[in-house]
Amino acid sequence: MYSVTNPATGELLEEIENATDEEVRAAIDRVHRGYSSWRRRPVAERAEIVLRAAELFAERADELAAIMTLEMGKRINEGRGEIGVVVDIFTYYGENGPALVADEPLPIKGGEAVIAKQPIGALLGVMPWNFPCYQVARFVAPNLVLGNTIVLKHASICPRSAAAIERVLRDAGVPDDVYANTFASSRQIPSILADPRIVGVSLTGSEQAGIAVAAEAGRNLKRSVLELGGSDPLIVLDTDDMDETVNATATARMRNCGQSCNAPKRMIVMADIYEDFVDRLTKRVADFYQPGDPADPATKLPPLASVGAADEVAAQIETAIRQGATLRTGGQRIDGPGAYVEATVLTDVTPEMDAYRDEIFGPVVLVFRAETEEEAIEIANDSPFGLGASVFGTDRDRARRVAEQIEAGMVYLNSSGGSQADLPFGGIKRSGIGRELGPLGIEEFMNKKAIRL
C-alpha cells in the first residue's frame, strides 16, 4: 500500500493500492516496446525534451516542494532547494548529453576504431523517500538522453511526488512508452528483475535493500547501480574561525533533518581544538535546531519522514547512551503528534558501541577526538561505509594530503559535500556500486560498442 501521512501531524491523508502484477507487466511491456523508437530518435531531440523538463521543474518548484513537505516532512525551503538541483541535473544532461554520447575515436594498432556509446534498453529505478525528486532526476535525466527507457518504482510514502514527476516528464514531451511510473510493491521487484525485457536496475536506499536488489540483479545477469548508506567523516584539522566551522558542520549534518546518505555524520576533531569545538557545537545544536512546522520557512528542525524512522533514531540514541556514550544535548523523542526527535550531540563513542559503525539516519552528530593526523585518518576509514568525506583545514596542501588517504568515493575540502550536476556521485565499500551525475553518470547503462573501421 502506498500512503501519504503528514509526519508533522501523523494525519493519514491518502492511501493508494499497490499495482497488480498485470499492471506491472503492462508497464514493462510498454517501455520495452517504446525503447525501439526512443533509441532511434536523434539525440538532439531527446536532449531538447530533457531541457524542457528542466524548465517545467523550475516552473513547478513551489508545487513540488509543498508535496515533499507534506509527504516526508522536508522543510519547505529545502524542498525548493532540491528542485533547484533537479533543474541543474536536467539542464546539464540536456546541454552536455549529446557530446557525452558521441562516438569516441580510438587509435589502434594497424587501423582505427570508434567507441560507439549506445543505450541498452528498459531499466528499473527503485527510488527512496529522503530526496523524492532529486534521486529520480539523477537516474532519469542521463538515461533519457542516452536513449534508455524507464519503469520507476518510488518509495511507498511518496506517491504524490512520483505522480507529479511523471506529469512533468509527460508535459515536457517524454512519451508514455518511455517513462512509466508504477506503484509496485517491494515484493514485486524480484519478478521485475527476472523479466528479460528489463536490462538493468538503479536503486538508492538502505544497505539491506541494496543487498536484496543486487542479489536479484546478479541472479538474472542485470546491470546494477546502488547508492546505499553512508557514515561520512568530517575531519577538522584546524580553523581560523571556529564559529564559522561549527556552523558549517552543524548545517551539513542537520540538512534534511539528518536524513542524507552523504551528510557528515562523524566529526573528527584534533585534540587541541576538540573541547572548544564540542562546546560551541553543542550550544549551536541546542539553541538553533528547535522543532517546528516544516511548511514554515522559519523552522529549523522538521520531523523525520515517519514515526517509524523517528522511533528507530531515538532507539539508536538510547542504545549509544546505555553503552557509554556521553549525551551533550538532545537525545529525546519529542512528545505529541508527529515524528520529531531532538537534535542531538554524542561524544565518547568507542568501537565497542553500535553507534560507532551504524548509520544514524536522523539529527544526531557524533564527535571524535584525534590526537594526530594519522589517528584522524584511521578513525575516518574505520567504517563499513565509504560514500563521502570532508576535510577542514587552513593549510590546503595538508588538507589535500589527508583527503587522498580517506577511503571514500568523494572528498570535499573546506566544504561539507552535497551534490552538483556535473560532479560524479557515488561510494565504495558498503555504500554502493557505480556512479551517478557528471560525465560518469551517463555511462552506467551504456553499451560502449567497439567498432573497428
Sine and cosine of phi, psi and omega as CSV:
sin_phi,cos_phi,sin_psi,cos_psi,sin_omega,cos_omega
0.00,0.00,0.75,-0.66,0.15,-0.99
-1.00,-0.05,0.66,-0.75,-0.03,-1.00
-0.57,-0.82,0.45,-0.89,0.09,-1.00
-0.91,-0.41,0.93,-0.38,0.03,-1.00
-0.82,-0.57,0.85,-0.52,0.01,-1.00
-0.93,0.38,0.93,-0.38,-0.07,-1.00
-0.95,0.30,-0.22,0.98,0.06,-1.00
-0.98,0.20,-0.43,0.90,-0.07,-1.00
-0.83,-0.55,-0.31,0.95,-0.08,-1.00
0.99,0.15,0.11,0.99,-0.06,-1.00
-0.98,0.20,0.79,-0.61,0.09,-1.00
-0.99,0.15,0.86,-0.51,-0.12,-0.99
-0.97,-0.24,-0.50,0.87,-0.09,-1.00
-0.29,-0.96,0.56,-0.83,0.13,-0.99
-0.77,-0.64,0.63,-0.77,-0.01,-1.00
-0.76,-0.65,0.76,-0.65,0.01,-1.00
-0.92,0.40,0.57,-0.82,0.08,-1.00
-0.88,0.47,0.46,-0.89,0.10,-0.99
-0.90,0.44,0.59,-0.81,0.08,-1.00
-0.97,0.26,0.26,-0.96,0.05,-1.00
-0.86,0.51,-0.59,0.80,0.01,-1.00
-0.91,0.41,-0.65,0.76,0.02,-1.00
-0.91,0.41,-0.63,0.78,0.03,-1.00
-0.91,0.42,-0.69,0.72,0.02,-1.00
-0.89,0.45,-0.59,0.81,0.02,-1.00
-0.91,0.41,-0.62,0.78,0.03,-1.00
-0.90,0.43,-0.68,0.74,0.04,-1.00
-0.89,0.46,-0.71,0.70,-0.02,-1.00
-0.88,0.48,-0.62,0.78,-0.05,-1.00
-0.90,0.44,-0.75,0.66,-0.05,-1.00
-0.97,0.25,-0.43,0.90,0.08,-1.00
-0.91,0.41,-0.69,0.72,0.03,-1.00
-0.93,0.36,-0.59,0.80,-0.01,-1.00
-0.93,0.38,-0.41,0.91,-0.03,-1.00
-0.85,0.52,-0.64,0.77,-0.06,-1.00
-0.85,0.52,-0.66,0.75,-0.01,-1.00
-0.99,0.11,-0.60,0.80,-0.04,-1.00
-0.90,0.44,-0.69,0.73,-0.04,-1.00
-0.92,0.40,-0.38,0.93,-0.02,-1.00
-1.00,-0.03,-0.17,0.99,0.09,-1.00
-0.93,0.38,0.63,-0.78,0.02,-1.00
-0.81,0.58,0.65,-0.76,-0.04,-1.00
-0.86,0.51,-0.51,0.86,0.03,-1.00
-0.89,0.46,-0.59,0.80,0.04,-1.00
-0.93,0.36,-0.68,0.73,0.04,-1.00
-0.88,0.47,-0.67,0.74,0.00,-1.00
-0.91,0.41,-0.60,0.80,0.01,-1.00
-0.90,0.43,-0.62,0.79,0.04,-1.00
-0.91,0.41,-0.65,0.76,0.03,-1.00
-0.90,0.43,-0.63,0.78,0.07,-1.00
-0.91,0.42,-0.61,0.79,0.06,-1.00
-0.91,0.42,-0.60,0.80,0.07,-1.00
-0.88,0.48,-0.65,0.76,0.05,-1.00
-0.84,0.54,-0.69,0.72,0.01,-1.00
-0.88,0.47,-0.67,0.74,-0.04,-1.00
-0.94,0.33,-0.61,0.79,0.08,-1.00
-0.87,0.49,-0.67,0.75,0.02,-1.00
-0.89,0.45,-0.67,0.74,-0.01,-1.00
-0.91,0.41,-0.52,0.85,-0.08,-1.00
-0.97,-0.25,0.38,0.93,-0.08,-1.00
-0.85,0.52,-0.70,0.71,-0.03,-1.00
-0.91,0.42,-0.67,0.74,0.01,-1.00
-0.89,0.47,-0.72,0.69,-0.04,-1.00
-0.93,0.37,-0.63,0.78,0.03,-1.00
-0.89,0.46,-0.66,0.75,0.01,-1.00
-0.90,0.45,-0.61,0.79,0.03,-1.00
-0.90,0.45,-0.71,0.71,0.00,-1.00
-0.90,0.44,-0.63,0.77,0.04,-1.00
-0.87,0.49,-0.67,0.74,-0.03,-1.00
-0.95,0.32,-0.63,0.77,-0.11,-0.99
-0.98,0.18,-0.70,0.72,-0.10,-0.99
-0.75,-0.67,0.22,0.98,0.18,-0.98
0.99,0.15,0.24,0.97,-0.01,-1.00
-0.91,0.41,0.68,-0.73,0.09,-1.00
-0.84,0.54,0.66,-0.75,-0.13,-0.99
-0.86,0.51,-0.62,0.78,0.01,-1.00
-0.93,0.37,-0.59,0.81,0.05,-1.00
-0.93,0.37,-0.55,0.84,0.07,-1.00
-0.89,0.45,-0.69,0.73,0.05,-1.00
-0.90,0.44,-0.62,0.78,0.05,-1.00
-0.89,0.45,-0.63,0.78,0.05,-1.00
-0.88,0.48,-0.68,0.74,0.01,-1.00
-0.91,0.41,-0.53,0.85,0.09,-1.00
-0.86,0.50,-0.64,0.76,0.04,-1.00
-0.93,0.36,-0.63,0.78,0.06,-1.00
-0.84,0.54,-0.72,0.70,0.02,-1.00
-0.86,0.50,-0.69,0.73,0.02,-1.00
-0.87,0.49,-0.66,0.75,-0.04,-1.00
-0.91,0.41,-0.75,0.66,0.00,-1.00
-0.90,0.43,-0.59,0.80,0.03,-1.00
-0.92,0.39,-0.69,0.72,-0.02,-1.00
-0.85,0.52,-0.75,0.66,-0.04,-1.00
-0.97,0.26,-0.51,0.86,0.08,-1.00
-0.91,0.42,-0.62,0.78,-0.03,-1.00
-0.99,0.12,-0.62,0.78,-0.13,-0.99
-0.98,-0.22,-0.26,0.97,-0.07,-1.00
-0.82,0.57,-0.73,0.68,-0.01,-1.00
-0.84,0.55,-0.63,0.78,0.04,-1.00
-0.95,0.32,-0.58,0.82,-0.03,-1.00
-0.94,0.35,-0.40,0.92,-0.02,-1.00
-0.96,-0.28,0.14,0.99,0.03,-1.00
-0.94,0.34,0.47,-0.88,0.06,-1.00
-0.83,0.56,0.63,-0.78,-0.01,-1.00
-0.94,-0.35,0.91,-0.42,0.03,-1.00
-0.87,0.50,0.61,-0.79,-0.04,-1.00
-0.71,-0.70,0.98,-0.21,0.05,-1.00
-0.90,0.43,0.74,-0.67,0.02,-1.00
-0.71,-0.70,0.32,-0.95,0.02,-1.00
-0.92,0.40,0.78,-0.62,0.08,-1.00
0.97,0.23,0.32,0.95,0.02,-1.00
0.23,-0.97,-0.45,-0.89,0.04,-1.00
-0.57,-0.82,0.33,-0.94,-0.04,-1.00
-0.46,-0.89,0.20,-0.98,0.13,-0.99
-0.74,-0.67,0.46,-0.89,0.22,-0.98
-0.99,-0.15,0.94,-0.35,0.04,-1.00
-1.00,0.06,0.83,-0.56,-0.07,-1.00
-0.99,-0.16,0.96,-0.29,-0.17,-0.99
-0.79,-0.61,0.40,-0.92,0.05,-1.00
-0.95,0.31,0.15,-0.99,-0.02,-1.00
-0.84,-0.54,-0.27,0.96,0.04,-1.00
0.61,-0.79,-0.47,-0.88,-0.05,-1.00
-1.00,0.08,0.72,-0.69,-0.07,-1.00
-0.88,-0.47,0.42,-0.91,0.13,-0.99
-0.95,-0.30,0.74,-0.67,0.13,-0.99
-0.91,-0.41,0.79,-0.61,0.05,-1.00
-0.91,-0.42,0.93,-0.36,-0.22,-0.98
-0.94,-0.35,0.45,-0.89,-0.03,-1.00
-1.00,-0.10,0.02,-1.00,-0.06,-1.00
-0.99,-0.11,-0.27,0.96,-0.20,-0.98
-0.96,0.28,-0.50,0.87,0.13,-0.99
-0.72,-0.69,0.99,0.16,-0.22,-0.98
-0.88,0.48,-0.47,0.88,-0.02,-1.00
-0.98,-0.21,-0.67,0.74,-0.03,-1.00
-0.88,0.48,-0.70,0.71,-0.04,-1.00
-0.88,0.47,-0.63,0.78,0.03,-1.00
-0.91,0.41,-0.67,0.74,-0.06,-1.00
-0.87,0.49,-0.68,0.73,-0.11,-0.99
-0.96,0.29,-0.33,0.94,0.12,-0.99
-1.00,0.03,-0.69,0.73,-0.17,-0.99
-0.98,0.21,-0.73,0.68,-0.13,-0.99
-0.84,0.55,-0.78,0.63,-0.02,-1.00
-0.91,0.41,-0.58,0.82,-0.05,-1.00
-0.96,0.27,-0.51,0.86,0.12,-0.99
-0.90,0.43,-0.68,0.73,0.02,-1.00
-0.91,0.42,-0.66,0.75,-0.02,-1.00
-0.90,0.44,-0.58,0.82,0.02,-1.00
0.88,-0.48,0.11,0.99,0.10,-1.00
-0.98,0.18,0.32,-0.95,0.10,-1.00
-0.90,-0.43,0.25,-0.97,-0.27,-0.96
-0.63,-0.78,0.73,-0.68,0.31,-0.95
-0.96,-0.28,0.80,-0.60,-0.06,-1.00
-0.89,-0.45,0.79,-0.61,0.15,-0.99
-0.93,-0.38,0.93,-0.37,-0.01,-1.00
-1.00,0.01,0.12,-0.99,0.05,-1.00
-0.90,0.44,0.51,-0.86,-0.12,-0.99
-0.94,0.34,-0.22,0.98,0.05,-1.00
-0.99,-0.15,0.09,1.00,-0.07,-1.00
-0.83,-0.55,0.69,0.73,-0.04,-1.00
-0.92,0.39,-0.53,0.85,-0.01,-1.00
-0.95,0.32,-0.63,0.78,0.09,-1.00
-0.88,0.48,-0.70,0.72,-0.01,-1.00
-0.86,0.52,-0.71,0.71,-0.02,-1.00
-0.93,0.37,-0.63,0.78,-0.01,-1.00
-0.92,0.40,-0.63,0.78,0.05,-1.00
-0.89,0.45,-0.69,0.72,0.01,-1.00
-0.88,0.48,-0.62,0.78,0.02,-1.00
-0.90,0.44,-0.67,0.74,0.03,-1.00
-0.86,0.51,-0.74,0.67,-0.04,-1.00
-0.91,0.42,-0.65,0.76,0.02,-1.00
-0.90,0.43,-0.70,0.72,0.00,-1.00
-0.92,0.40,-0.43,0.90,0.04,-1.00
-0.97,0.23,-0.25,0.97,0.01,-1.00
0.92,-0.39,0.12,0.99,0.08,-1.00
-0.96,0.28,0.86,-0.51,-0.04,-1.00
-0.89,0.45,0.42,-0.91,-0.03,-1.00
-0.95,0.30,-0.16,0.99,0.09,-1.00
-0.98,-0.20,0.29,0.96,0.04,-1.00
-0.91,-0.42,-0.56,0.83,0.03,-1.00
-0.72,-0.70,0.83,-0.56,-0.03,-1.00
-0.76,-0.65,0.92,-0.39,0.15,-0.99
-0.98,0.18,0.69,-0.72,0.05,-1.00
-0.69,-0.72,0.68,-0.73,0.04,-1.00
-1.00,0.05,0.82,0.57,0.02,-1.00
-0.95,0.31,0.39,-0.92,0.07,-1.00
-1.00,-0.08,0.27,-0.96,0.02,-1.00
-0.87,0.48,-0.55,0.84,-0.04,-1.00
-0.93,0.37,-0.30,0.95,-0.01,-1.00
-1.00,0.05,-0.19,0.98,-0.04,-1.00
-0.87,0.50,-0.70,0.72,0.02,-1.00
-0.84,0.54,-0.65,0.76,-0.01,-1.00
-0.94,0.33,-0.53,0.84,0.07,-1.00
-0.90,0.43,-0.70,0.72,-0.01,-1.00
-0.94,0.35,-0.43,0.90,0.04,-1.00
-0.98,0.22,-0.29,0.96,-0.01,-1.00
-0.94,0.34,0.82,-0.57,-0.05,-1.00
-0.91,0.42,-0.26,0.97,0.00,-1.00
-0.98,0.21,-0.29,0.96,0.08,-1.00
-1.00,-0.08,0.81,-0.58,-0.13,-0.99
-0.94,-0.35,-0.09,1.00,0.01,-1.00
-0.21,-0.98,0.27,-0.96,-0.03,-1.00
-0.61,-0.79,0.65,-0.76,0.15,-0.99
-0.87,-0.50,0.80,-0.60,0.01,-1.00
-0.79,-0.62,0.71,-0.70,0.23,-0.97
-0.88,-0.47,0.83,-0.55,-0.06,-1.00
0.06,-1.00,-0.40,-0.92,-0.06,-1.00
-0.97,0.26,0.28,-0.96,0.06,-1.00
-0.86,0.51,-0.66,0.75,-0.02,-1.00
-0.90,0.43,-0.67,0.74,0.04,-1.00
-0.90,0.43,-0.62,0.78,0.02,-1.00
-0.90,0.44,-0.66,0.75,0.03,-1.00
-0.87,0.49,-0.71,0.71,-0.04,-1.00
-0.90,0.43,-0.71,0.70,-0.03,-1.00
-0.94,0.34,-0.64,0.77,0.02,-1.00
-0.88,0.47,-0.63,0.78,0.03,-1.00
-0.89,0.45,-0.69,0.73,0.02,-1.00
-0.92,0.38,-0.65,0.76,0.02,-1.00
-0.89,0.45,-0.68,0.73,0.03,-1.00
-0.91,0.43,-0.66,0.75,0.00,-1.00
-0.87,0.49,-0.53,0.85,-0.05,-1.00
-0.96,-0.28,0.21,0.98,0.05,-1.00
0.83,0.56,0.75,0.67,0.03,-1.00
-0.93,-0.36,0.61,-0.79,0.10,-1.00
-0.91,0.41,0.53,-0.85,0.03,-1.00
-0.62,-0.79,0.58,-0.82,0.18,-0.98
-0.85,-0.53,0.79,-0.61,-0.08,-1.00
-0.80,-0.60,0.84,-0.55,0.14,-0.99
-0.89,-0.45,0.94,-0.34,-0.20,-0.98
-0.91,-0.41,-0.58,-0.81,-0.11,-0.99
-0.97,0.23,0.10,-0.99,0.05,-1.00
-0.39,-0.92,0.49,-0.87,0.15,-0.99
-0.70,-0.71,0.91,0.42,-0.21,-0.98
-0.89,0.45,0.71,-0.71,0.10,-0.99
-1.00,0.07,0.51,-0.86,0.15,-0.99
-0.77,-0.64,0.93,-0.37,-0.05,-1.00
-1.00,-0.09,0.79,-0.62,0.09,-1.00
-0.95,-0.32,0.96,-0.28,0.00,-1.00
-0.99,0.17,-0.70,0.71,0.05,-1.00
-0.21,-0.98,0.10,-1.00,-0.01,-1.00
-0.37,-0.93,0.54,-0.84,0.13,-0.99
-1.00,0.00,-0.26,0.97,-0.05,-1.00
-0.59,-0.80,1.00,-0.08,-0.10,-1.00
-0.89,0.46,-0.67,0.75,-0.02,-1.00
-0.88,0.47,-0.66,0.75,0.01,-1.00
-0.90,0.45,-0.67,0.75,0.00,-1.00
-0.91,0.40,-0.69,0.72,0.01,-1.00
-0.88,0.47,-0.72,0.69,-0.02,-1.00
-0.90,0.43,-0.63,0.78,0.02,-1.00
-0.91,0.43,-0.67,0.74,-0.02,-1.00
-0.95,0.31,-0.62,0.79,0.04,-1.00
-0.91,0.42,-0.68,0.73,0.02,-1.00
-0.87,0.50,-0.69,0.72,-0.01,-1.00
-0.90,0.43,-0.65,0.76,-0.03,-1.00
-0.95,0.31,-0.62,0.79,-0.11,-0.99
-1.00,0.05,-0.07,1.00,0.04,-1.00
-0.84,0.54,0.70,-0.72,-0.02,-1.00
0.85,0.53,0.55,0.83,-0.02,-1.00
0.83,0.55,0.56,0.83,0.03,-1.00
0.98,0.22,0.13,0.99,-0.08,-1.00
-0.98,-0.17,0.82,0.57,0.04,-1.00
-0.81,-0.59,0.79,-0.62,-0.03,-1.00
-0.86,0.52,-0.62,0.78,-0.09,-1.00
-0.98,-0.22,0.36,0.93,0.11,-0.99
-0.96,0.29,0.57,-0.82,0.11,-0.99
-0.93,0.36,0.91,-0.42,-0.06,-1.00
-0.97,-0.24,-0.35,0.94,-0.02,-1.00
-0.85,-0.53,0.95,-0.32,0.05,-1.00
-1.00,0.03,0.85,-0.53,-0.02,-1.00
-0.91,-0.41,0.92,-0.39,-0.21,-0.98
-0.87,-0.50,0.69,-0.72,0.00,-1.00
-0.90,0.44,0.55,-0.83,-0.18,-0.98
-0.85,0.52,-0.58,0.82,-0.10,-0.99
-0.94,0.33,-0.30,0.95,0.03,-1.00
-0.86,-0.51,0.09,1.00,-0.12,-0.99
-0.87,0.50,-0.79,0.61,-0.09,-1.00
-0.89,0.45,-0.66,0.75,0.02,-1.00
-0.89,0.45,-0.70,0.72,0.01,-1.00
-0.87,0.50,-0.75,0.66,-0.05,-1.00
-0.89,0.45,-0.68,0.73,-0.02,-1.00
-0.88,0.48,-0.71,0.70,-0.04,-1.00
-0.95,0.31,-0.61,0.80,0.04,-1.00
-0.90,0.44,-0.69,0.73,0.01,-1.00
-0.86,0.50,-0.70,0.71,0.02,-1.00
-0.90,0.43,-0.69,0.73,0.00,-1.00
-0.87,0.49,-0.73,0.68,-0.02,-1.00
-0.91,0.43,-0.69,0.72,-0.04,-1.00
-0.92,0.39,-0.65,0.76,-0.11,-0.99
-0.99,0.11,-0.61,0.79,-0.20,-0.98
-1.00,-0.01,-0.61,0.79,-0.16,-0.99
-0.99,-0.12,0.99,0.15,0.02,-1.00
-0.97,-0.25,0.62,-0.79,-0.08,-1.00
-0.93,0.37,0.48,-0.88,0.04,-1.00
-0.18,-0.98,-0.05,-1.00,0.00,-1.00
-0.95,0.31,0.84,-0.54,-0.03,-1.00
-0.91,0.42,-0.31,0.95,0.06,-1.00
-0.98,0.21,-0.21,0.98,0.03,-1.00
-1.00,0.00,0.87,-0.50,-0.03,-1.00
-0.86,0.51,-0.35,0.94,-0.01,-1.00
-0.98,0.19,-0.26,0.96,-0.05,-1.00
-0.92,0.40,0.67,-0.74,0.04,-1.00
-0.95,-0.32,-0.46,0.89,0.00,-1.00
-0.83,-0.56,0.98,-0.18,0.04,-1.00
-0.99,0.13,0.05,-1.00,0.12,-0.99
-0.95,0.30,0.29,-0.96,0.22,-0.98
-0.96,0.28,0.08,-1.00,-0.17,-0.99
-0.94,0.35,-0.39,0.92,-0.03,-1.00
-0.36,-0.93,0.29,-0.96,0.06,-1.00
-0.89,0.46,-0.63,0.77,0.03,-1.00
-0.87,0.49,-0.67,0.75,0.03,-1.00
-0.90,0.43,-0.67,0.74,0.01,-1.00
-0.90,0.43,-0.68,0.73,0.01,-1.00
-0.89,0.46,-0.62,0.78,-0.01,-1.00
-0.92,0.40,-0.69,0.72,0.02,-1.00
-0.90,0.44,-0.69,0.72,0.02,-1.00
-0.87,0.49,-0.63,0.78,0.03,-1.00
-0.92,0.40,-0.61,0.79,0.03,-1.00
-0.91,0.41,-0.64,0.77,0.05,-1.00
-0.89,0.45,-0.73,0.69,0.00,-1.00
-0.86,0.51,-0.67,0.74,0.02,-1.00
-0.90,0.43,-0.67,0.74,0.00,-1.00
-0.87,0.49,-0.69,0.73,0.00,-1.00
-0.92,0.40,-0.69,0.73,0.02,-1.00
-0.88,0.47,-0.55,0.84,-0.01,-1.00
-0.99,0.10,-0.04,1.00,0.13,-0.99
0.86,-0.51,-0.02,1.00,0.04,-1.00
-0.94,0.35,0.45,-0.89,0.02,-1.00
-0.99,-0.12,0.82,-0.58,0.03,-1.00
-1.00,0.02,0.89,-0.45,-0.01,-1.00
-1.00,0.00,-0.58,0.81,0.06,-1.00
-0.28,-0.96,0.40,-0.92,0.07,-1.00
0.97,0.23,-0.62,-0.79,0.10,-0.99
0.99,-0.11,-0.09,1.00,-0.12,-0.99
-0.93,-0.37,0.55,-0.83,0.24,-0.97
-0.96,0.28,0.80,-0.60,-0.08,-1.00
-0.98,0.17,0.78,-0.63,-0.02,-1.00
-0.92,0.40,0.39,-0.92,0.06,-1.00
0.96,-0.27,-0.01,-1.00,-0.01,-1.00
-0.93,0.37,0.43,-0.91,0.07,-1.00
0.99,-0.17,0.15,-0.99,-0.14,-0.99
-0.94,-0.35,0.85,0.53,-0.09,-1.00
-0.99,-0.16,0.65,-0.76,0.14,-0.99
-0.76,-0.65,0.67,-0.74,0.01,-1.00
-0.87,0.49,0.58,-0.82,0.15,-0.99
-0.90,0.43,0.73,-0.69,-0.26,-0.97
-0.75,-0.67,0.62,-0.79,0.15,-0.99
-0.83,-0.55,0.79,-0.62,0.04,-1.00
-0.84,-0.54,0.66,-0.75,0.11,-0.99
-0.79,-0.61,0.05,-1.00,0.04,-1.00
0.87,0.50,0.57,0.82,0.09,-1.00
-0.99,0.11,0.79,-0.61,-0.07,-1.00
-0.91,-0.41,0.26,-0.96,-0.05,-1.00
-0.86,0.50,-0.34,0.94,-0.01,-1.00
-0.98,0.22,-0.21,0.98,-0.08,-1.00
-1.00,-0.04,0.52,-0.85,0.03,-1.00
-0.85,0.52,-0.63,0.78,-0.08,-1.00
-0.91,0.42,-0.33,0.95,-0.02,-1.00
-0.91,0.41,-0.58,0.82,-0.08,-1.00
-0.92,-0.39,-0.42,0.91,-0.05,-1.00
-0.98,0.22,0.52,-0.85,0.14,-0.99
-0.99,0.14,0.80,-0.60,0.11,-0.99
-0.98,-0.20,0.93,-0.36,-0.14,-0.99
-1.00,-0.09,0.94,0.34,-0.02,-1.00
-0.11,-0.99,-0.15,-0.99,-0.14,-0.99
-0.99,0.17,0.90,0.43,-0.08,-1.00
-0.76,-0.65,0.79,-0.61,0.04,-1.00
-0.94,-0.33,0.77,-0.63,0.15,-0.99
-0.97,-0.24,0.72,-0.70,0.00,-1.00
-0.84,-0.54,0.76,-0.65,-0.03,-1.00
-0.88,-0.48,0.55,-0.84,0.07,-1.00
-0.99,-0.14,0.70,-0.72,0.07,-1.00
-0.82,-0.58,0.78,-0.63,-0.01,-1.00
-0.98,0.18,-0.50,0.87,-0.05,-1.00
-0.69,-0.73,0.27,-0.96,0.07,-1.00
-0.86,0.51,-0.65,0.76,0.00,-1.00
-0.90,0.44,-0.64,0.77,0.02,-1.00
-0.92,0.39,-0.60,0.80,0.03,-1.00
-0.88,0.48,-0.68,0.73,0.03,-1.00
-0.91,0.42,-0.64,0.77,0.00,-1.00
-0.89,0.45,-0.68,0.73,0.04,-1.00
-0.90,0.43,-0.68,0.73,-0.02,-1.00
-0.85,0.52,-0.66,0.75,-0.08,-1.00
-1.00,0.08,-0.17,0.99,-0.03,-1.00
-0.99,0.10,0.93,0.37,-0.07,-1.00
-0.46,-0.89,0.56,-0.83,0.08,-1.00
-0.96,0.29,-0.19,0.98,-0.05,-1.00
-0.98,-0.20,0.30,-0.95,0.02,-1.00
-0.37,-0.93,0.80,0.60,-0.03,-1.00
-0.99,0.13,-0.97,0.25,-0.01,-1.00
-0.75,-0.66,0.03,-1.00,0.03,-1.00
-0.30,-0.96,0.30,-0.95,0.06,-1.00
-0.68,-0.74,0.52,-0.85,0.08,-1.00
-0.74,-0.67,0.84,-0.55,0.05,-1.00
-0.95,-0.31,0.74,-0.67,0.03,-1.00
-0.08,-1.00,0.46,-0.89,-0.04,-1.00
-0.98,0.18,-0.39,0.92,0.01,-1.00
-1.00,-0.10,0.96,-0.28,-0.08,-1.00
-0.88,0.48,-0.65,0.76,-0.01,-1.00
-0.90,0.44,-0.66,0.75,0.04,-1.00
-0.90,0.44,-0.71,0.71,0.01,-1.00
-0.88,0.48,-0.64,0.77,0.03,-1.00
-0.90,0.43,-0.66,0.75,0.01,-1.00
-0.88,0.48,-0.67,0.74,0.04,-1.00
-0.92,0.39,-0.69,0.72,-0.03,-1.00
-0.85,0.53,-0.63,0.78,-0.04,-1.00
-0.92,0.38,-0.29,0.96,-0.03,-1.00
-0.99,-0.15,-0.02,1.00,-0.01,-1.00
-1.00,0.04,0.71,-0.71,-0.02,-1.00
-1.00,0.04,1.00,-0.09,-0.04,-1.00
-0.33,-0.94,0.32,-0.95,0.04,-1.00
-0.98,0.18,-0.34,0.94,-0.04,-1.00
-0.55,-0.84,0.70,-0.72,0.09,-1.00
-0.71,-0.70,0.69,-0.72,-0.04,-1.00
-0.88,-0.47,0.69,-0.72,0.04,-1.00
-0.98,-0.18,0.81,-0.58,0.03,-1.00
0.81,0.58,0.51,0.86,0.18,-0.98
-0.47,-0.88,0.22,-0.98,-0.16,-0.99
-0.97,-0.23,0.40,0.92,0.05,-1.00
0.99,0.11,-0.55,-0.83,-0.09,-1.00
0.88,-0.48,-0.56,-0.83,-0.05,-1.00
-0.41,-0.91,0.66,-0.75,0.11,-0.99
-0.61,-0.79,0.47,-0.88,-0.20,-0.98
-0.87,0.50,-0.57,0.82,-0.14,-0.99
-0.99,-0.13,0.16,0.99,-0.03,-1.00
-0.89,-0.46,0.83,-0.55,-0.02,-1.00
-0.84,0.54,0.60,-0.80,-0.07,-1.00
-0.80,-0.60,0.78,-0.63,0.06,-1.00
0.31,-0.95,0.18,-0.98,-0.10,-1.00
-0.74,-0.67,-0.12,-0.99,0.06,-1.00
-0.80,-0.60,-0.13,-0.99,-0.06,-1.00
0.81,0.59,-0.71,-0.70,-0.05,-1.00
-1.00,0.02,0.24,0.97,0.07,-1.00
-1.00,0.03,-0.10,0.99,0.12,-0.99
0.69,-0.72,-0.09,-1.00,-0.06,-1.00
-0.69,-0.73,0.76,-0.66,0.09,-1.00
0.99,-0.12,0.05,-1.00,-0.02,-1.00
-0.73,-0.68,0.54,-0.84,0.12,-0.99
-0.82,-0.57,0.29,-0.96,0.02,-1.00
0.93,0.37,0.23,-0.97,-0.02,-1.00
0.88,0.48,-0.21,-0.98,-0.02,-1.00
-0.92,0.39,-0.41,0.91,0.00,-1.00
-0.98,0.22,-0.44,0.90,-0.10,-0.99
-0.92,0.39,-0.37,0.93,-0.02,-1.00
-1.00,0.01,-0.08,1.00,-0.11,-0.99
-0.99,-0.12,-0.21,0.98,-0.14,-0.99
-0.92,0.40,-0.58,0.82,0.01,-1.00
-0.90,-0.44,0.74,0.68,-0.05,-1.00
-0.89,-0.45,0.65,-0.76,0.18,-0.98
-1.00,-0.02,0.95,-0.31,0.04,-1.00
-1.00,0.00,1.00,0.05,-0.15,-0.99
-1.00,0.07,0.84,-0.55,0.08,-1.00
-0.99,0.13,0.82,-0.57,0.04,-1.00
-0.85,-0.53,0.90,-0.43,0.03,-1.00
-1.00,0.04,0.81,-0.59,-0.06,-1.00
-1.00,-0.02,0.00,0.00,0.00,0.00
